[in-house]
Amino acid sequence: MVIKEIYSQLSSVLQDVLGRGDIEVKSGMSARDIKGWDSLNHVRIVLSVEEVFGVTFSSIEIPELRSIDEFVNLIQKKRLK
């Protein structure tokens, strides 16, 4: 899966979870840049990302996933296994 596809799918996940169709994620973005990405929605985002990408994040990794780049890097790493 190419990085461009990962960003596109992450945008879709955030749009679905946060109920906003105007989200377009880019490198360098974090939870602070996306309205509605709070601690409760963080859990929902993580669960949705796991389902969409077919990956599982450990309890140690989940709190560290606070930026788009962190999601992309970890998804790539897990998809290569």
Long-range contacts (C-beta under 8 A, 24 or more apart in sequence): 1-76, 1-79, 3-72, 3-76, 6-53, 6-72, 6-75, 6-76, 7-68, 7-72, 9-52, 9-53, 10-49, 10-68, 10-71, 10-72, 12-52, 13-45, 13-48, 13-49, 13-52, 14-45, 16-48, 17-41, 17-44, 17-45, 17-48, 25-68, 26-68, 27-68, 27-69, 27-72, 28-67, 28-68, 28-69, 29-67, 29-68, 29-69, 30-66, 30-67, 30-68, 31-66, 31-67, 42-66, 49-75, 53-78, 53-79, 54-79, 55-79
